[in-house]
Amino acid sequence: MAGFSSLAPKTKNLVVAGGLSAFVFGVYFYTMRAVGGTDELQTAIDKFEQQKSKEESESTITSKA
């Protein structure tokens, strides 16, 4: 950190902006990976729709017989 004080103010601002941007993007991508990693809701929806279509096809077969 001792070398940081000898930099020009504009350079200090760029270093701080770069660090903050890296932190923000890191948090964003970590969050998107953590949230998007589980598709439990989509799996449940798919299972429900498969069961629903199976029941509809069974009811159609029994009503025709």
C-alpha positions as CSV (number, residue, x, y, z in Angstrom):
1,M,0.0,0.0,0.0
2,A,3.0,2.3,0.4
3,G,3.4,2.6,-3.3
4,F,-0.2,3.5,-3.8
5,S,0.3,7.0,-2.2
6,S,2.9,7.9,-4.8
7,L,0.5,7.5,-7.7
8,A,-1.3,10.3,-9.4
9,P,-4.9,11.0,-8.2
10,K,-6.4,9.9,-11.6
11,T,-4.4,6.6,-11.4
12,K,-5.6,6.0,-7.8
13,N,-9.2,6.5,-9.0
14,L,-8.7,4.0,-11.8
15,V,-7.2,1.5,-9.4
16,V,-10.2,1.9,-7.0
17,A,-12.7,1.8,-9.8
18,G,-11.1,-1.4,-11.2
19,G,-11.2,-3.0,-7.8
20,L,-14.8,-2.1,-7.1
21,S,-15.8,-3.3,-10.6
22,A,-14.1,-6.6,-10.1
23,F,-15.8,-7.1,-6.8
24,V,-19.2,-6.2,-8.2
25,F,-18.9,-8.5,-11.2
26,G,-17.5,-11.3,-8.9
27,V,-20.6,-11.0,-6.6
28,Y,-22.9,-10.9,-9.6
29,F,-21.5,-14.0,-11.3
30,Y,-21.3,-15.9,-8.0
31,T,-25.0,-15.0,-7.2
32,M,-26.1,-16.0,-10.7
33,R,-24.3,-19.3,-10.4
34,A,-25.7,-20.0,-7.0
35,V,-29.2,-19.1,-7.9
36,G,-29.2,-20.8,-11.3
37,G,-27.5,-23.9,-10.1
38,T,-30.7,-25.5,-8.9
39,D,-33.6,-26.3,-11.3
40,E,-35.8,-27.8,-8.6
41,L,-38.8,-25.7,-9.6
42,Q,-38.5,-26.5,-13.3
43,T,-38.1,-30.2,-12.5
44,A,-41.2,-30.1,-10.4
45,I,-43.2,-28.3,-13.2
46,D,-42.0,-30.9,-15.7
47,K,-43.1,-33.8,-13.5
48,F,-46.5,-32.2,-12.9
49,E,-47.1,-31.7,-16.6
50,Q,-46.0,-35.2,-17.4
51,Q,-48.4,-36.6,-14.7
52,K,-51.2,-34.3,-15.9
53,S,-50.8,-35.4,-19.5
54,K,-50.6,-39.1,-18.4
55,E,-53.9,-38.7,-16.5
56,E,-55.6,-37.0,-19.4
57,S,-54.5,-39.7,-21.8
58,E,-55.8,-42.4,-19.3
59,S,-59.1,-40.6,-18.9
60,T,-59.4,-40.4,-22.7
61,I,-58.8,-44.1,-23.1
62,T,-61.3,-45.0,-20.3
63,S,-64.0,-42.7,-21.7
64,K,-63.6,-44.3,-25.2
65,A,-63.9,-47.9,-23.9
